[in-house]
Amino acid sequence: MFAKDIGIDLGTANVLIYVKGEGIVLNEPSVVALDAETRKPLAVGLEASEMLGRTPGKIEAIRPMKDGVIADFEVTEIMLNHFIQKVNGRNLFARPRILICCPSNVTGVEKTAIREAAERTGAKKVYLEEEPKVAAVGAGLDISKPSGNMVIDIGGGTTDVAVLSLGNIVTSSSIKVAGNKFDSDISKFIKDKYKLLIGERTAEQIKLSIATVYPSGKKEKMEVRGRDMVTGLPHTVTVTSKEIEEALRDSAYMIIHTAKTVLEETPPELSADIIDKGIVLTGGGALLNGMDQLLEQELQVPIYIAESPLTCVAEGAGILLSNLHLID
Protein backbone atom coordinates (compact mmCIF):
# COMPACT_ATOMS: atom_id res chain seq x y z
CA MET A 1 0.00 0.00 0.00
CA PHE A 2 1.27 3.46 -0.90
CA ALA A 3 0.88 6.20 1.66
CA LYS A 4 -1.31 9.06 0.58
CA ASP A 5 -0.06 12.62 0.93
CA ILE A 6 -1.88 14.50 3.69
CA GLY A 7 -2.50 18.24 4.13
CA ILE A 8 -3.29 19.44 7.66
CA ASP A 9 -4.86 22.74 8.67
CA LEU A 10 -3.76 22.67 12.31
CA GLY A 11 -6.13 25.28 13.66
CA THR A 12 -6.68 26.63 17.16
CA ALA A 13 -10.39 25.74 16.96
CA ASN A 14 -10.51 22.92 14.40
CA VAL A 15 -8.21 20.48 12.63
CA LEU A 16 -9.00 19.80 8.98
CA ILE A 17 -7.26 17.05 7.05
CA TYR A 18 -7.08 16.81 3.27
CA VAL A 19 -6.03 13.52 1.69
CA LYS A 20 -4.68 13.70 -1.86
CA GLY A 21 -7.19 12.23 -4.24
CA GLU A 22 -9.98 12.15 -1.65
CA GLY A 23 -10.51 15.76 -0.56
CA ILE A 24 -11.26 16.89 3.01
CA VAL A 25 -11.80 13.73 5.03
CA LEU A 26 -11.72 15.10 8.57
CA ASN A 27 -12.95 18.28 10.26
CA GLU A 28 -12.97 18.06 14.05
CA PRO A 29 -12.43 20.42 16.99
CA SER A 30 -8.84 20.68 18.31
CA VAL A 31 -9.71 19.31 21.74
CA VAL A 32 -8.35 16.36 23.74
CA ALA A 33 -9.90 14.96 26.91
CA LEU A 34 -7.37 13.44 29.32
CA ASP A 35 -7.52 11.53 32.58
CA ALA A 36 -6.17 14.14 35.01
CA GLU A 37 -4.18 11.58 37.01
CA THR A 38 -2.71 9.23 34.40
CA ARG A 39 -2.66 11.78 31.49
CA LYS A 40 -4.12 9.07 29.26
CA PRO A 41 -6.28 10.33 26.37
CA LEU A 42 -9.98 9.49 26.82
CA ALA A 43 -11.43 11.26 23.78
CA VAL A 44 -10.18 13.38 20.89
CA GLY A 45 -11.93 15.83 18.57
CA LEU A 46 -15.70 16.00 18.44
CA GLU A 47 -16.25 13.68 21.41
CA ALA A 48 -13.80 15.67 23.55
CA SER A 49 -15.29 19.03 22.58
CA GLU A 50 -18.69 17.90 23.89
CA MET A 51 -16.97 17.69 27.29
CA LEU A 52 -15.59 21.28 27.31
CA GLY A 53 -16.71 23.03 30.47
CA ARG A 54 -18.68 19.96 31.57
CA THR A 55 -16.03 17.59 32.87
CA PRO A 56 -15.81 16.15 36.38
CA GLY A 57 -12.56 16.78 38.29
CA LYS A 58 -10.93 13.57 37.04
CA ILE A 59 -11.21 14.53 33.37
CA GLU A 60 -9.52 17.51 31.71
CA ALA A 61 -10.63 18.81 28.31
CA ILE A 62 -7.67 20.63 26.76
CA ARG A 63 -7.19 22.75 23.65
CA PRO A 64 -3.51 22.02 22.85
CA MET A 65 -3.30 24.79 20.23
CA LYS A 66 -3.31 28.37 21.43
CA ASP A 67 -3.19 31.39 19.10
CA GLY A 68 -2.34 29.17 16.15
CA VAL A 69 0.72 27.55 17.74
CA ILE A 70 1.36 24.54 19.94
CA ALA A 71 0.73 25.37 23.59
CA ASP A 72 0.91 21.77 24.81
CA PHE A 73 3.38 19.69 22.82
CA GLU A 74 2.50 16.30 24.30
CA VAL A 75 -1.26 16.72 23.84
CA THR A 76 -0.85 18.03 20.28
CA GLU A 77 1.07 14.88 19.43
CA ILE A 78 -1.71 12.70 20.90
CA MET A 79 -4.26 14.64 18.83
CA LEU A 80 -2.27 14.50 15.57
CA ASN A 81 -1.58 10.81 16.05
CA HIS A 82 -5.26 10.07 16.60
CA PHE A 83 -6.40 12.04 13.55
CA ILE A 84 -3.69 10.72 11.20
CA GLN A 85 -4.44 7.12 12.22
CA LYS A 86 -8.14 7.74 11.73
CA VAL A 87 -7.47 9.03 8.21
CA ASN A 88 -4.70 6.61 7.30
CA GLY A 89 -6.70 3.64 8.56
CA ARG A 90 -4.68 0.86 10.10
CA ASN A 91 -2.15 1.09 7.32
CA LEU A 92 0.83 0.86 9.66
CA PHE A 93 3.54 0.61 7.01
CA ALA A 94 2.48 3.63 5.01
CA ARG A 95 4.36 6.77 5.90
CA PRO A 96 2.64 9.76 4.35
CA ARG A 97 4.18 13.05 3.32
CA ILE A 98 2.49 15.73 5.39
CA LEU A 99 1.98 19.41 4.61
CA ILE A 100 1.09 21.48 7.69
CA CYS A 101 -0.14 25.08 7.62
CA CYS A 102 0.95 27.51 10.34
CA PRO A 103 0.42 31.28 11.00
CA SER A 104 2.69 33.70 9.16
CA ASN A 105 4.60 34.91 12.21
CA VAL A 106 5.50 31.64 13.94
CA THR A 107 9.03 31.58 15.31
CA GLY A 108 11.71 29.09 14.33
CA VAL A 109 11.23 27.30 17.65
CA GLU A 110 7.49 26.96 17.07
CA LYS A 111 8.07 25.68 13.52
CA THR A 112 10.44 23.02 14.89
CA ALA A 113 7.82 22.01 17.47
CA ILE A 114 5.15 21.60 14.79
CA ARG A 115 7.53 19.68 12.52
CA GLU A 116 8.65 17.33 15.32
CA ALA A 117 5.08 16.60 16.40
CA ALA A 118 4.24 15.60 12.82
CA GLU A 119 7.42 13.56 12.35
CA ARG A 120 6.66 11.52 15.45
CA THR A 121 3.31 10.50 14.03
CA GLY A 122 5.28 8.60 11.37
CA ALA A 123 5.46 11.10 8.52
CA LYS A 124 7.99 10.37 5.80
CA LYS A 125 8.55 14.07 5.17
CA VAL A 126 7.00 17.19 6.69
CA TYR A 127 6.46 20.45 4.80
CA LEU A 128 5.40 23.69 6.50
CA GLU A 129 3.56 26.43 4.65
CA GLU A 130 2.25 29.80 5.86
CA GLU A 131 -1.50 29.92 6.33
CA PRO A 132 -2.38 33.09 4.39
CA LYS A 133 -0.53 31.75 1.33
CA VAL A 134 -2.35 28.41 1.53
CA ALA A 135 -5.68 30.17 2.18
CA ALA A 136 -5.15 32.34 -0.93
CA VAL A 137 -4.54 29.24 -3.05
CA GLY A 138 -7.60 27.55 -1.53
CA ALA A 139 -9.73 30.64 -2.25
CA GLY A 140 -8.86 30.26 -5.93
CA LEU A 141 -6.41 33.15 -6.27
CA ASP A 142 -3.61 32.77 -8.77
CA ILE A 143 -0.65 33.90 -6.69
CA SER A 144 1.99 32.76 -9.19
CA LYS A 145 1.74 35.87 -11.38
CA PRO A 146 3.59 39.15 -10.72
CA SER A 147 0.51 40.95 -9.44
CA GLY A 148 -0.71 41.69 -5.92
CA ASN A 149 -3.29 39.58 -4.08
CA MET A 150 -4.37 40.33 -0.53
CA VAL A 151 -5.89 37.90 1.95
CA ILE A 152 -7.30 38.41 5.44
CA ASP A 153 -7.59 35.02 7.15
CA ILE A 154 -9.58 35.27 10.41
CA GLY A 155 -9.22 31.91 12.15
CA GLY A 156 -9.84 30.72 15.69
CA GLY A 157 -6.62 31.89 17.33
CA THR A 158 -5.00 34.28 14.87
CA THR A 159 -5.85 36.68 12.09
CA ASP A 160 -3.28 36.59 9.29
CA VAL A 161 -3.13 39.44 6.79
CA ALA A 162 -0.86 39.04 3.77
CA VAL A 163 -0.11 40.49 0.35
CA LEU A 164 1.15 37.89 -2.11
CA SER A 165 2.87 38.07 -5.48
CA LEU A 166 4.90 35.62 -7.58
CA GLY A 167 3.95 32.71 -5.34
CA ASN A 168 5.18 34.24 -2.11
CA ILE A 169 4.29 36.59 0.71
CA VAL A 170 5.46 40.18 0.14
CA THR A 171 4.21 41.76 3.37
CA SER A 172 2.27 40.13 6.17
CA SER A 173 1.22 40.47 9.77
CA SER A 174 -0.43 38.15 12.25
CA ILE A 175 -2.31 39.10 15.42
CA LYS A 176 -3.80 37.01 18.17
CA VAL A 177 -7.28 38.46 17.70
CA ALA A 178 -9.74 36.10 16.03
CA GLY A 179 -12.70 33.81 16.77
CA ASN A 180 -11.62 32.84 20.30
CA LYS A 181 -10.99 36.48 21.23
CA PHE A 182 -14.51 37.32 20.04
CA ASP A 183 -15.89 34.58 22.32
CA SER A 184 -14.01 35.91 25.34
CA ASP A 185 -15.11 39.50 24.51
CA ILE A 186 -18.73 38.31 24.60
CA SER A 187 -18.23 36.44 27.92
CA LYS A 188 -16.55 39.47 29.49
CA PHE A 189 -19.26 41.87 28.29
CA ILE A 190 -22.07 39.71 29.74
CA LYS A 191 -20.15 39.26 32.98
CA ASP A 192 -19.54 43.02 33.34
CA LYS A 193 -22.99 44.20 32.28
CA TYR A 194 -25.30 41.50 33.62
CA LYS A 195 -23.13 39.93 36.36
CA LEU A 196 -23.74 36.61 34.62
CA LEU A 197 -21.10 33.92 34.11
CA ILE A 198 -21.36 31.99 30.85
CA GLY A 199 -19.21 29.20 29.41
CA GLU A 200 -17.11 29.07 26.23
CA ARG A 201 -19.79 27.20 24.29
CA THR A 202 -22.54 29.66 25.22
CA ALA A 203 -20.36 32.59 24.13
CA GLU A 204 -19.73 30.86 20.80
CA GLN A 205 -23.45 30.17 20.41
CA ILE A 206 -24.17 33.90 20.87
CA LYS A 207 -21.49 34.77 18.30
CA LEU A 208 -22.93 32.37 15.72
CA SER A 209 -26.56 33.33 16.34
CA ILE A 210 -26.84 37.09 16.84
CA ALA A 211 -23.37 38.69 16.71
CA THR A 212 -22.49 41.46 14.27
CA VAL A 213 -19.51 43.83 13.99
CA TYR A 214 -21.29 46.37 11.77
CA PRO A 215 -23.34 49.06 13.56
CA SER A 216 -26.31 48.68 11.20
CA GLY A 217 -25.89 44.90 10.87
CA LYS A 218 -28.10 42.20 12.44
CA LYS A 219 -30.86 43.28 14.80
CA GLU A 220 -31.72 40.20 16.81
CA LYS A 221 -32.00 39.12 20.43
CA MET A 222 -31.30 35.93 22.29
CA GLU A 223 -31.97 34.49 25.73
CA VAL A 224 -28.72 33.63 27.50
CA ARG A 225 -28.51 31.30 30.48
CA GLY A 226 -25.68 31.25 32.97
CA ARG A 227 -24.83 31.60 36.64
CA ASP A 228 -25.73 34.79 38.47
CA MET A 229 -22.58 36.11 40.17
CA VAL A 230 -24.58 37.70 42.99
CA THR A 231 -26.92 34.88 43.99
CA GLY A 232 -24.88 31.98 42.56
CA LEU A 233 -28.08 30.60 41.02
CA PRO A 234 -28.91 29.86 37.36
CA HIS A 235 -30.30 32.95 35.65
CA THR A 236 -31.48 34.05 32.18
CA VAL A 237 -30.97 37.43 30.47
CA THR A 238 -31.84 38.74 26.99
CA VAL A 239 -28.96 40.04 24.90
CA THR A 240 -29.21 42.01 21.64
CA SER A 241 -27.04 42.18 18.50
CA LYS A 242 -26.40 45.87 19.23
CA GLU A 243 -24.81 44.97 22.59
CA ILE A 244 -22.64 42.29 21.00
CA GLU A 245 -21.47 44.78 18.34
CA GLU A 246 -20.34 46.99 21.23
CA ALA A 247 -18.54 44.05 22.87
CA LEU A 248 -16.66 43.12 19.68
CA ARG A 249 -15.84 46.65 18.48
CA ASP A 250 -12.30 46.90 19.88
CA SER A 251 -11.23 43.52 18.51
CA ALA A 252 -12.75 44.22 15.08
CA TYR A 253 -10.82 47.49 14.88
CA MET A 254 -7.57 45.72 15.81
CA ILE A 255 -8.04 43.56 12.70
CA ILE A 256 -8.70 46.70 10.62
CA HIS A 257 -5.59 48.37 12.05
CA THR A 258 -3.46 45.31 11.12
CA ALA A 259 -4.85 45.32 7.57
CA LYS A 260 -4.06 49.04 7.25
CA THR A 261 -0.50 48.47 8.46
CA VAL A 262 0.05 45.72 5.87
CA LEU A 263 -1.38 47.96 3.13
CA GLU A 264 0.95 50.81 4.18
CA GLU A 265 3.97 48.51 3.83
CA THR A 266 2.91 47.20 0.41
CA PRO A 267 4.82 48.40 -2.67
CA PRO A 268 2.69 50.93 -4.64
CA GLU A 269 2.46 48.76 -7.78
CA LEU A 270 0.92 45.93 -5.76
CA SER A 271 -1.40 48.36 -3.94
CA ALA A 272 -2.82 49.37 -7.32
CA ASP A 273 -3.56 45.69 -8.08
CA ILE A 274 -5.31 45.27 -4.74
CA ILE A 275 -7.61 48.25 -5.40
CA ASP A 276 -8.60 46.57 -8.70
CA LYS A 277 -8.99 43.04 -7.37
CA GLY A 278 -10.14 43.70 -3.83
CA ILE A 279 -9.27 41.71 -0.71
CA VAL A 280 -10.37 38.14 -0.07
CA LEU A 281 -11.66 37.18 3.39
CA THR A 282 -11.12 33.59 4.55
CA GLY A 283 -11.41 31.66 7.83
CA GLY A 284 -14.40 31.28 10.15
CA GLY A 285 -14.28 34.98 11.10
CA ALA A 286 -15.19 35.86 7.50
CA LEU A 287 -18.69 34.56 8.29
CA LEU A 288 -19.21 36.96 11.21
CA ASN A 289 -22.08 39.25 10.26
CA GLY A 290 -20.92 42.65 8.97
CA MET A 291 -17.18 41.83 8.92
CA ASP A 292 -16.95 42.37 5.14
CA GLN A 293 -18.96 45.62 5.27
CA LEU A 294 -16.89 47.03 8.13
CA LEU A 295 -13.58 46.23 6.40
CA GLU A 296 -14.81 47.67 3.12
CA GLN A 297 -15.92 50.87 4.83
CA GLU A 298 -12.65 51.32 6.74
CA LEU A 299 -10.13 50.19 4.10
CA GLN A 300 -11.93 51.70 1.07
CA VAL A 301 -11.17 48.55 -0.95
CA PRO A 302 -13.72 45.99 -2.23
CA ILE A 303 -13.96 42.94 0.06
CA TYR A 304 -14.95 39.46 -1.14
CA ILE A 305 -15.71 36.49 1.08
CA ALA A 306 -14.13 33.26 -0.22
CA GLU A 307 -16.54 30.60 -1.47
CA SER A 308 -15.98 28.26 1.48
CA PRO A 309 -14.03 30.34 4.03
CA LEU A 310 -13.89 27.58 6.66
CA THR A 311 -12.16 25.07 4.40
CA CYS A 312 -9.94 27.42 2.31
CA VAL A 313 -6.71 26.46 4.10
CA ALA A 314 -7.38 22.71 3.84
CA GLU A 315 -8.35 23.01 0.17
CA GLY A 316 -5.26 25.12 -0.50
CA ALA A 317 -3.15 22.43 1.19
CA GLY A 318 -4.75 19.93 -1.18
CA ILE A 319 -3.77 21.99 -4.23
CA LEU A 320 -0.21 22.38 -2.91
CA LEU A 321 0.05 18.61 -2.30
CA SER A 322 -0.28 18.15 -6.05
CA ASN A 323 2.59 20.61 -6.54
CA LEU A 324 5.00 19.60 -3.78
CA HIS A 325 7.92 20.04 -6.20
CA LEU A 326 7.24 23.81 -6.06
CA ILE A 327 7.65 23.83 -2.27
CA ASP A 328 10.89 21.85 -2.48
N, C-alpha and C positions, 0 to 999 in steps of 0.2 A: 504493500500500500504506500502510495506517495503522500507526503504531508501536504496539506493545502496551506497556501499563504493566508495569514490572518492579519486584519487591520483592527486595531483597538483604539476606540475613543475613550480614554481613561478619564472620565469626568468626575467632578466633585459630587454631583448628584446621581448620575447614572453612568453605567458602563455599556457601551454598544460595541458589538463585535461583528465585523464584516468578514465573511469567508469568500475567497476568490472563487468565482464561478457559482456562488450560491446567494450572494447578497447579504443583507443584515440578518443574522440568525439569532442574535441575542440582544436584548435591551432590558437591563435590570438595574435597580437602584444599587449604588455603591455602599452597601451596608453589610456588616458581618455581625452575627450574634455569637458571643463567646460565653463559655462557662467561666464565671469570675474567678473561681479557685484554680481550675486546671488549665485555663486558657485554651481549652479545646473548642474548635468551631462547632456550633450547634445548627446554625442556618446561615445561608449566604444569599444576598440579592433580595428578591421579592419577599420571600418568607421572612427574612430578617428585618426588612423595612416595616413589615406589619407590627413588629415588636417595638419599634422606636417609641420611647416615652411610656411604654406599657409593660416593662419587664420587671419581674420580681428581683430582689437583691442579688440572687445567685447568677442572674443572666445579665450580660452587658451587651447593648446594641451599639456598635461603633461605626462611625464613618471614617475609614482610614485615609481618605483623601481630604485635604483641607486647602481651600484656595487654589485648586488645580494641581497641587503637588502632594507628594506622599508625606502624610503626617505620622502614620504608624507603619513602619516598614514591614514588620512581621505580619500584620493583619492584611496589608495590601497583597503580600505574597500568597496568603491563604485564599484571598478573594480571586486573584488572577488565576491561581492554580485550579480552583473550582470551576471558574468560567471556561478556561481553555479546555479542561477535561470534558466539560459538558458539550462543548462545541466539537472537539476533536474525537468524541466518542471514546471508546476504550482502546483506541489505536495507539498502543504504548510505544511502538517503535518509530512512529512518525514524528519527526521533529520539524515543526513548521517554521517558516520565516515569519517574523512578526514586525509589523509597523505600528509604532505607538505614537499618538499625538499628544503633545504637551504645550502649555502656554508659552507665549513668545519670550517671556522674561525669566524662564527658569535658569537657575545657576548651574554651573558645571557639576557641582556636588549633587544637586537634585536630579540632573540628567543621568548621572552615574547610578543613583539610587533606583531610578525607573528602569534603566537598562538591566541592572543586576536582578531586580525583581522578576523581570521577564525572562532573563537567561535561566534563572533557577527553575522556571516552570518547564524547562526543556526545549527552549527555542534554539533553532539551528543558528539563526542570525537575527539580531535585533536592530531595527532602524528607528530613529527618532525624527519626527517632523514637527514643525511648529503649527499649532492649531489654526491660526488665521489663514495660513497658506492652504492647509488642507480643506478648511471650510470654504475658501474661495473656489477651489477646484470642485468641491461637492456642490456648490451653488451654481455650477455651470459657467463660471467665468474662465475665459481663456487668458491665463496669466503668462503664457509663454512669449507673447508679443511685446515689443517695446512701447507699450502704452500703459497708463496708470489705471489700476483697479483698487478700490478701497472697500474694506470689509470691517464691519463692527460685529464681533462675535460675543454675544452676552450669554454666558453659560451659567453654571450653578455657583462656582466659586470665583471665577474671574471674568472680566470683560477684556477681550483682546481687540485692539484697533490696529489695523495695518494697511499700508499702501504697498501694492505689489506691482512689479514690472519685470519682464524678462525672466519669469519663473522664480523670482525671489522677492524677499521682503526688502523694501527700500527704507521705510521708516515705520516704527511700530511702538506701541506702548501697551502695558497690561496693568490693570488695577484690580484690587480685590473687592470690587463692588459688583455684585451680580445677583442672581436669583436668591441665594441664601441670605445675602445682606437685606434684600427686600423683605424676606420672611421675618428677619429679626427686627427690622424697622417697624413692621406691623405689630409684632408682639410687644415691643417697647411702647408704641403709641397707645395700645389698648391698656397696657399696664399703667401708664402715666395718666391717661385721661379717665379710664373707668375703674381703676384699681382692680383689674381683673387679670388673673394669670391664665395664659393659654399656652398650649403645647406647639411644637414645631409643625405638626401636621395640620392643626387648626389654622395656623398662620398661613400655611401654603394654600389651604382650602379657600381662605379669604382672598388671597392673591389671585388664584385661578378663577374665582367666581365674580368678584365685584371690583377688583383693583383697576385703577387707571393712573397714568402719569400725566395725562393731558387735562388741563383745567376744565375744558368743556367736553371731556370724554364721557365714559359710562355714567349713568345716574341710577344706581341701584342700591338696594339695602339688603342686609343679611343679619340673621340672628346668630350671635356668637355665644357659645357656652364655655365657661371656664370656672376657675375657683376665685371667689371673692377674697381679696387680700385682707379685708377688714373683719369679716365674719368667719372666713375659712370654709364657707359652705359653697356648694355649686350655685352658679348664678348665670343669668342670660342677659345680654345687652344687644341692642340693634346698632349696627355700624353701617355707615353710608360710603359710597364710592368717593364722595367729596373728601371725607375724612382720611381715606386711604391715600388719596392723591397728595394730601398734606404730609402724611407720614413718609411717603416715598420721594418727596420733592428733592431733598438734599442729595440722596443717592443718584437720582436721575440726572441731576445737574453735574455730579462728579463724572458721569459717563460722557456728558456733553463736553465738559472741560477737557477731558482726555482726547476726545475726537478733535477738538479745536487745536490742541497742542500738536497732534500728529499732522494735521493739515498745515499748520504754520511751518513745520519742519520739512514739508514736502517740496521737492524741486518744482518751480513754476510750470514747466512743461507738463509735468504729471498732474498738477492741480487743474490745469485746463482740461485734461482728459476726464478728471473726476467730475467736473461741472457738467460735462457732456453726458457721461455715463451714469452719474449718480453713485450712491453708496449702497452696498448690499448688507442687509441685516440678517445675521444667522444666530443660532442658539435659541434656547428656550425663552430667553428674555425678549426676543424679537416678537413673541406672541403677546406680550403684556400690552393691554389696551392703551393706545395713544402714544406708544414709544416711537413709532415711525413719524407721527405728526409732530411730536415735540422736537425730535432731531431735525426734521425738515425745517421747522420754524426757526430753530436756533442756529443751524449750520448754513441755511440758505442754499442747500444742495438737495436735489431729488433723492428720496430714500425708497428703496425697494426691499420688500421682505422676500427672502429666498423661498423657493417653492415648498421645501420641507425643512424648515429651520432646525428642527430637533435632530434630524439625521444627517445634516450637511457634512459634519466632520467624518462620520463613519462612511458615508458615500464617497467622500473625497479620498479617504484612505483606500477604499476599494479601487478607485481609478488609479491611484498611485501604485497600488500593488501590481497592476498590469504594466507599470512603467518603472519597475525598481531599478533598471539600469540607469535611469536619469538621476536617481538619488545617489547611487554609487559614484 
